Amino acid sequence: MSAEPILFPRDTQAGPARDAWWRDAVVYQVYLRSFADGNGDGIGDFAGLRSRLGYLKSLGVDAVWVTPHYPSGGADGGYDVIDYKAVDPVYGDVEDVRGLVEDAHGLGLKVLLDIVPNHTSDQHAWFRTALADPDSPEAARYHFRPASEEPPNNWQSMFGGSAWSRTPDGRWYLHLFTPEQPDLNWDNPEVADDFDETLRFWYDLGVDGFRVDVAYGLFKDPQYRDNPGVYSPTLFGHGPEQVMTTNQPRIHEIWRRWRAVGDSYENGRMLVGEVSLADLKQVGLYARPDELQHAFQFRLLKSKWDATAFADTIAEALTVFASVGAPAPWVLGNHDKARQVTRYGSLRRARAAALLMLALPGSAYLYAGEELGLPEAEVPDAAKKDPIFFRSGGARAGRDGCRVPMPWDDHDALAGFSAAGSAAPWLPIPDGWRDHAVNRQAADASSTLSLYRQAISMRSLYPALGSGLGAVSRVGDVIRVDLVARDGDPDPVTCWINMSGSAAFVPARRVLLASDRTGVQERDGIVELPADTAVWVTPNSVDLR
């Protein structure tokens, strides 16, 4: 990408869709098991989350997204669901979800749940019946193949090894993740009908929407043909090598169906899909006006600290989503990826990246603990839970390091995650974790928590932030994002981020916010911007050409 700016296409939405809350929302992802323990058993739960809603309100976010809460076999952090219309007792019960929704709505917060339509638990009633009776209707709801010496094809599990496992009677069944997560057969209309009921069950409870797990999956090649070439499945960025198991064209029929269900409710409901595809144009198709409201693209999350990669991804993503009339959702971290502080190599860089993301047009998705600048935690092998670690024979570290419980209070041995005298947390609290605690950072105006609070608050004060239009350009390792509110607000904002190893000098009338004020100097319309620093400024002039 050259220094020539790439213009953001103008918003083509009109009417209620243009003003919907989700277009420029800040959504906070809670990994329920690790957020707050309300009953002292060492596991986060709905009682703990409800007790911390005031914190989310003070942070300034618009919505909370809760990772799976369903009864689960425990094979993959709750993503192996036994019953989609229930709550695992370790987290509470359905009335706790109702209470969460009521409490959150009282504070002006929306609630999104996680839904897992690609696969169930092997303990799900359907699968247990399918194992017992190959001729049952339930067996037709999964992908079973006849007994043979070798697996039916070359499909691979995202967690390593073959995607096929044997049943006790010799049949093969498909699981794109762990063997305890058999894939559903979405060619069977009974599967789609059942999920319609699940959506309505939670919508009737007041839930505002869902994050859809593996939204690029569901349908598989009906002829079970080999995937082409040599490939190594990963959690992000699937390409044409996995064409038989991902991104089948029929998937869009389901999202139109789900969108219609949500739109049948007053004020509608929203869907954000996990769309782990390498081709951003394909990702954009999931966010067409009659499909998902948001489709995650993970290229920015996967990018190293590199100005070219960041700028090119931002420009392409904005162009792709604008072409289908959709806002761009931005994400730098989640429960599947090592934390930014560790990935980028420093807290300084993570703070700068956060300021950039929170300026971009569209919605920002924050993962619990990002606002505290948490690094990737070191979890001893003996304490690890993630199947990625075990299925890879320890070759892949797994995701436990980004799932360690939140530190709330530096006065407590358990960092305030559980009450004093409670059971040990489900993952161990690392040494020094209390140094990142909420209570400590809340009292420090220069803390990462304070930076996030200021930045999110300013998105309301300056309409150009988060919902603005303008241009992105790059000169060397410095990225410039010009933002102008879509209704012609007189206060444009420019975000500069210096990803180089030395100071840069950029034009500005006034600095509004800096990821780190140290070294940021303002002189005669020029700002000295230190390395690995981002600023929001009121520009001297904005040329949108």
C-alpha positions in Angstrom: 0.0 0.0 0.0 1.5 3.4 -1.0 1.2 6.8 0.6 -1.8 7.5 -1.6 -4.9 7.3 0.7 -7.5 4.7 0.1 -10.9 6.2 0.7 -13.5 4.4 2.8 -16.7 3.8 0.8 -19.7 5.6 2.1 -22.3 3.8 4.1 -25.1 2.6 1.8 -27.5 1.6 4.6 -30.7 3.6 5.1 -33.4 3.7 7.7 -33.3 1.7 10.9 -30.4 -0.5 9.8 -28.2 2.5 9.5 -28.8 3.5 13.1 -28.8 0.0 14.7 -26.9 -0.3 18.0 -24.6 -3.0 16.6 -23.2 -0.9 13.7 -20.6 0.8 15.9 -20.9 -1.0 19.3 -18.1 -1.9 21.6 -18.7 -5.5 22.6 -17.0 -7.2 25.6 -16.3 -10.9 25.4 -16.6 -12.8 28.7 -15.0 -16.2 28.9 -17.5 -17.2 31.5 -15.4 -19.8 33.3 -12.7 -17.2 33.9 -14.5 -14.0 34.5 -15.8 -14.0 38.1 -16.6 -16.8 40.5 -19.8 -16.1 42.4 -20.2 -19.3 44.5 -16.6 -20.1 45.5 -16.1 -23.3 43.5 -13.2 -21.9 41.5 -15.2 -21.6 38.3 -16.6 -18.4 36.9 -20.4 -18.3 36.7 -23.5 -16.2 36.0 -23.6 -15.0 39.6 -20.1 -13.7 39.3 -20.8 -12.0 35.9 -23.9 -10.3 37.3 -21.9 -9.0 40.2 -19.4 -7.3 37.8 -21.9 -5.7 35.3 -21.3 -2.4 37.0 -17.6 -2.7 36.0 -18.6 -3.2 32.3 -20.9 -0.2 32.5 -18.1 1.9 33.9 -15.8 0.6 31.1 -18.3 2.1 28.6 -19.0 -1.0 26.5 -22.4 -1.5 24.8 -22.8 -5.2 25.0 -21.5 -8.4 26.7 -20.9 -11.6 24.8 -20.9 -14.7 26.9 -19.0 -17.8 25.8 -21.0 -21.2 25.9 -22.9 -21.8 29.1 -24.6 -25.0 28.1 -24.3 -28.4 29.8 -21.1 -29.8 28.2 -18.9 -32.8 28.2 -15.9 -30.6 29.0 -13.8 -31.7 26.0 -13.4 -28.2 24.5 -14.1 -25.4 27.0 -17.9 -25.7 26.6 -18.0 -25.9 22.8 -19.2 -29.5 23.1 -22.8 -29.0 23.9 -25.1 -31.6 25.5 -28.3 -29.5 25.7 -28.8 -26.2 23.8 -31.8 -25.1 25.9 -30.2 -25.4 29.3 -27.4 -24.1 31.5 -24.6 -26.1 32.9 -25.2 -26.3 36.7 -21.6 -25.1 37.3 -22.7 -21.8 35.8 -26.2 -21.5 37.3 -29.5 -22.1 35.6 -31.9 -20.6 33.0 -33.2 -18.2 35.6 -29.7 -16.8 36.0 -29.6 -16.0 32.3 -32.9 -14.3 32.6 -31.6 -12.3 35.6 -28.4 -11.4 33.7 -30.5 -10.1 30.8 -32.7 -8.1 33.1 -29.7 -6.6 35.0 -27.8 -5.8 31.8 -30.8 -4.2 30.2 -31.3 -2.1 33.3 -27.8 -0.7 32.8 -28.3 -0.2 29.1 -26.2 -3.2 28.1 -27.1 -5.8 25.4 -26.5 -9.5 26.0 -25.1 -11.9 23.3 -24.8 -15.6 23.9 -22.6 -18.1 22.1 -24.2 -20.8 19.9 -22.5 -23.9 18.5 -24.3 -25.2 15.4 -21.5 -27.1 13.7 -21.3 -30.0 16.2 -22.7 -31.3 19.5 -21.1 -33.2 22.4 -20.8 -36.9 22.0 -23.0 -37.0 25.1 -25.9 -35.2 23.4 -29.0 -37.3 23.4 -29.1 -37.5 19.6 -25.5 -38.9 19.3 -26.0 -41.4 22.1 -29.1 -42.7 20.3 -27.2 -42.7 17.0 -24.5 -44.9 18.5 -27.0 -47.3 19.9 -29.1 -47.6 16.7 -27.5 -47.0 13.3 -30.9 -46.9 11.7 -32.4 -44.3 14.0 -33.5 -40.8 12.8 -30.8 -39.4 15.1 -28.1 -41.2 13.2 -29.1 -39.3 10.1 -28.4 -36.0 11.9 -24.6 -36.7 12.0 -22.0 -37.8 9.4 -21.6 -41.5 9.7 -19.8 -43.7 7.1 -19.6 -47.5 6.8 -16.9 -49.5 8.4 -13.6 -49.7 6.5 -9.9 -50.1 7.1 -9.0 -46.5 6.4 -10.8 -43.2 7.2 -13.4 -42.2 4.5 -11.2 -39.4 3.2 -8.3 -37.1 4.1 -10.2 -34.5 6.1 -8.3 -33.3 9.2 -9.3 -32.1 12.6 -8.6 -28.5 13.5 -7.0 -29.8 16.6 -4.7 -32.3 14.8 -5.1 -35.8 13.4 -7.8 -37.3 11.3 -11.3 -35.8 11.4 -12.8 -39.3 11.5 -13.1 -41.7 14.5 -14.6 -45.1 14.8 -17.7 -46.1 16.7 -17.7 -49.3 18.8 -19.4 -51.1 15.9 -16.8 -50.0 13.4 -18.5 -47.1 11.7 -16.7 -43.8 11.1 -18.1 -40.5 12.3 -16.9 -37.0 11.4 -15.5 -34.4 13.9 -13.7 -31.4 12.7 -12.6 -30.7 16.2 -12.2 -33.3 19.0 -13.7 -36.8 18.8 -16.1 -35.7 21.5 -17.5 -33.1 19.1 -19.3 -35.0 16.3 -20.3 -32.8 13.4 -24.0 -32.3 12.6 -25.4 -33.1 9.2 -27.1 -29.9 8.1 -28.4 -31.6 5.0 -31.0 -33.1 7.4 -33.8 -30.6 7.8 -34.5 -31.8 11.3 -31.2 -30.2 12.4 -32.2 -26.7 11.1 -35.7 -27.0 12.6 -34.2 -27.8 16.0 -31.9 -24.8 15.9 -34.8 -22.5 15.0 -36.4 -23.6 18.3 -33.2 -23.0 20.2 -32.9 -19.4 18.8 -36.4 -18.7 19.8 -36.0 -20.2 23.3 -33.2 -17.7 24.2 -34.7 -14.8 22.2 -38.0 -15.2 24.2 -35.9 -14.9 27.3 -34.7 -11.5 26.2 -31.3 -12.3 24.8 -30.2 -9.7 22.1 -28.3 -12.0 19.8 -25.7 -14.7 19.3 -22.1 -15.1 18.4 -22.2 -18.1 16.0 -19.3 -20.6 16.4 -17.8 -22.0 13.1 -20.2 -20.0 11.0 -18.2 -20.9 7.9 -18.7 -24.6 8.6 -22.0 -26.6 8.9 -22.3 -28.1 5.4 -19.7 -30.6 4.1 -19.2 -32.0 0.6 -22.1 -34.5 0.2 -19.9 -36.9 -1.7 -17.2 -36.8 1.0 -14.4 -36.1 -1.5 -10.9 -35.5 -0.4 -9.8 -31.9 0.3 -7.3 -30.9 -2.4 -3.5 -30.7 -1.8 -1.6 -30.7 1.4 -3.0 -28.6 4.2 -2.6 -28.1 7.9 -5.9 -27.0 9.6 -5.7 -24.0 11.9 -8.2 -22.1 13.9 -8.0 -19.1 11.7 -7.7 -18.4 8.0 -9.0 -21.4 6.2 -8.3 -21.4 2.5 -9.2 -23.4 -0.7 -7.4 -26.5 0.6 -10.3 -27.1 2.9 -13.1 -26.4 0.4 -14.9 -29.7 1.1 -15.3 -29.0 4.8 -15.7 -25.2 4.9 -17.6 -22.4 3.2 -20.0 -24.5 1.2 -22.4 -22.3 -0.8 -25.5 -23.7 1.0 -24.4 -22.1 4.3 -25.9 -18.8 3.3 -29.3 -20.3 3.2 -29.0 -21.0 6.9 -27.9 -17.4 7.8 -30.9 -16.0 5.8 -33.1 -18.3 7.8 -31.6 -17.3 11.1 -31.8 -13.6 10.2 -35.5 -14.0 9.5 -36.0 -15.5 12.9 -34.2 -12.6 14.6 -36.0 -10.0 12.5 -39.4 -11.4 13.6 -38.8 -10.0 17.0 -39.4 -6.3 17.9 -36.3 -4.3 17.3 -34.7 -7.4 15.8 -31.9 -9.5 17.1 -28.3 -9.6 16.0 -25.8 -12.3 14.8 -22.1 -12.2 14.6 -20.4 -15.1 12.9 -17.0 -16.6 13.4 -15.9 -16.7 9.7 -12.4 -18.0 9.7 -11.7 -17.7 6.0 -8.5 -16.3 4.4 -10.3 -14.6 1.6 -11.9 -11.4 2.9 -14.3 -11.1 -0.1 -15.7 -14.5 1.0 -16.0 -13.3 4.6 -18.0 -10.2 3.4 -20.6 -12.4 1.8 -21.7 -13.6 5.2 -22.7 -10.0 6.2 -25.0 -9.3 3.3 -28.2 -7.4 4.3 -30.3 -10.5 4.8 -27.6 -12.6 6.5 -25.4 -12.0 9.6 -25.1 -8.4 10.9 -21.4 -9.0 11.6 -18.9 -11.4 10.2 -15.5 -11.6 12.0 -12.5 -11.4 9.8 -9.3 -12.5 11.7 -6.5 -11.2 9.4 -5.9 -8.2 11.7 -5.9 -10.5 14.7 -3.3 -12.7 13.0 -1.1 -9.9 11.8 2.3 -9.4 13.3 3.4 -5.9 14.4 3.8 -4.7 10.8 2.5 -1.4 9.3 2.0 -2.8 5.8 -0.1 -5.8 7.1 -2.2 -3.6 9.3 -2.9 -0.9 6.8 -3.6 -3.3 3.9 -6.0 -5.4 6.1 -7.9 -2.3 7.3 -8.3 -0.9 3.8 -9.4 -4.2 2.3 -11.8 -5.1 5.1 -13.5 -1.7 5.0 -13.9 -1.9 1.2 -15.2 -5.5 1.4 -17.8 -4.8 4.1 -18.9 -1.5 2.5 -19.5 -3.4 -0.8 -22.3 -5.4 1.0 -23.6 -2.5 3.0 -22.2 -3.9 6.3 -20.1 -2.4 9.1 -16.7 -3.9 9.8 -16.2 -5.7 13.1 -12.7 -5.5 14.5 -11.0 -7.9 16.9 -7.4 -8.1 18.1 -7.9 -10.9 20.7 -10.2 -13.6 21.9 -10.3 -16.9 23.8 -8.5 -18.7 21.0 -5.4 -16.5 20.5 -2.4 -15.5 22.6 -2.8 -12.1 24.1 -1.6 -9.0 22.3 1.0 -8.0 24.8 2.8 -11.2 24.2 2.1 -11.4 20.5 3.3 -7.9 19.8 6.2 -8.1 22.2 5.2 -5.3 24.6 2.4 -3.6 26.5 3.3 -0.4 24.7 2.4 -1.9 21.3 -0.7 -3.5 22.6 -2.0 -0.1 23.8 -1.2 1.5 20.5 -3.0 -1.2 18.6 -6.1 -0.8 20.9 -6.3 2.9 20.1 -6.1 2.2 16.4 -8.8 -0.5 16.6 -11.2 1.7 18.7 -10.9 4.5 16.1 -11.8 2.4 13.1 -15.3 2.6 11.5 -17.5 -0.3 12.7 -17.7 -2.3 15.9 -14.9 -3.2 18.3 -14.9 -6.6 20.1 -12.8 -6.6 23.3 -11.8 -9.8 25.0 -11.9 -9.7 28.8 -8.5 -8.7 30.2 -7.4 -6.7 27.2 -8.3 -3.6 29.0 -5.9 -4.6 31.8 -3.0 -5.2 29.4 -2.8 -8.9 30.4 0.1 -10.9 28.9 -0.3 -14.5 27.9 -0.1 -16.4 31.1 2.4 -19.3 31.6 0.3 -22.3 32.5 2.3 -25.4 33.7 1.8 -28.4 31.5 0.3 -30.4 34.4 -2.4 -27.8 34.8 -3.4 -27.4 31.2 -6.9 -28.2 30.0 -6.9 -27.4 26.2 -7.3 -30.4 23.9 -5.0 -28.7 21.3 -2.1 -29.2 23.7 -2.9 -32.9 24.3 -3.9 -33.8 20.7 -0.6 -32.3 19.4 1.5 -34.2 21.9 2.5 -30.9 23.5 3.8 -29.4 20.2 1.1 -26.7 20.3 0.8 -24.8 23.6 -2.9 -24.5 23.4 -5.2 -21.7 24.6 -5.0 -21.9 28.3 -2.7 -19.0 28.6 -5.4 -16.5 27.4 -8.1 -18.1 29.6 -6.5 -17.7 33.0 -9.0 -16.0 35.5 -9.4 -12.2 35.6 -7.5 -10.4 38.3 -9.9 -8.1 40.2 -8.3 -7.3 43.5 -4.6 -7.1 44.4 -5.3 -7.6 48.1 -6.4 -11.2 47.7 -4.4 -14.3 47.0 -6.9 -15.4 44.3 -6.8 -11.9 42.8 -10.4 -11.4 43.7 -11.6 -13.9 41.1 -13.3 -15.9 44.0 -14.1 -15.0 47.5 -11.5 -15.6 50.2 -11.3 -19.3 51.3 -12.8 -20.5 48.0 -11.7 -23.5 46.0 -8.6 -23.1 43.8 -9.4 -21.5 40.4 -9.8 -23.9 37.5 -6.6 -22.6 36.0 -3.8 -21.4 38.4 -3.3 -17.7 39.0 0.2 -16.9 37.9 2.8 -15.1 40.1 2.4 -11.4 39.6 -1.1 -11.6 38.2 -2.4 -9.3 41.0 -0.1 -6.5 39.6 -2.7 -6.2 36.7 -5.7 -6.1 39.0 -8.7 -3.9 38.3 -8.6 -2.1 41.6 -5.0 -1.2 41.2 -5.4 0.1 37.6 -8.6 2.0 38.4 -6.7 4.2 40.7 -3.9 4.9 38.1 -4.7 7.5 35.5 -1.9 6.2 33.3 -3.0 2.5 33.4 -4.2 0.5 30.5 -7.7 0.3 32.1 -7.8 4.1 32.2 -6.7 4.3 28.6 -9.6 2.0 27.5 -12.1 3.9 29.5 -11.0 7.2 28.0 -11.0 5.8 24.5 -14.4 4.2 24.7 -15.9 7.4 26.3 -14.4 9.5 23.5 -16.2 7.4 20.9 -19.4 9.0 22.2 -18.0 12.5 22.3 -16.5 12.4 18.8 -19.0 10.8 16.4 -16.1 10.4 13.8 -14.6 7.7 16.0 -16.0 4.3 15.4 -18.6 5.4 12.9 -16.6 7.9 10.8 -15.8 7.9 7.1 -12.5 8.9 5.5 -9.3 7.4 4.3 -6.4 5.2 5.4 -2.9 5.7 4.2 0.6 4.7 5.1 4.0 6.3 4.8 6.8 3.9 5.7 5.8 2.4 9.1 3.4 5.2 10.1 -0.3 4.6 9.4 -2.8 7.5 9.2 -6.6 7.0 9.5 -8.7 10.1 8.7 -12.3 10.0 10.1 -15.3 12.2 9.5 -18.7 11.6 11.0 -21.1 10.4 8.3 -23.6 13.2 9.0 -21.0 15.9 8.5 -20.0 16.5 12.2 -17.6 19.4 12.4 -15.1 17.5 14.5 -13.0 15.2 12.3 -10.4 13.0 14.0 -7.2 11.5 12.7 -5.6 8.4 14.2 -1.9 8.1 13.7 0.1 5.0 14.7 3.8 4.8 14.5 4.9 1.2 14.1 8.5 2.0 13.4 11.5 1.9 15.7 12.0 5.6 15.9 10.1 8.8 16.4 7.9 10.3 13.6 6.6 13.8 13.1 2.9 14.2 12.1 0.7 17.2 11.5 -2.1 17.9 14.1 -4.0 20.8 15.6 -4.4 19.1 19.0 -3.8 15.7 20.6 -7.0 14.2 22.0 -5.6 11.0 23.4 -2.3 9.1 23.2 -1.6 5.4 23.9 1.4 6.7 25.9 1.9 10.4 26.6 5.6 9.8 27.3 7.6 11.5 24.6 4.5 12.9 22.7 5.4 16.6 22.0 3.2 19.2 20.3 4.9 22.2 18.6 3.4 24.5 16.0 1.0 22.1 14.5 3.4 19.2 14.5 3.4 16.2 16.9 6.4 14.2 17.7 5.1 10.6 17.9 7.4 8.1 19.6 7.9 4.6 18.3 5.1 2.1 19.0 2.6 4.9 19.9 -0.8 5.9 18.6 -2.6 9.2 19.0 -6.0 10.6 18.2 -5.7 14.2 17.1 -7.9 16.9 15.6 -6.2 17.4 12.2 -4.9 20.6 10.7 -6.9 19.7 7.6 -8.6 16.6 6.2 -8.4 15.8 2.5 -10.9 13.1 1.6 -10.6 13.7 -2.1 
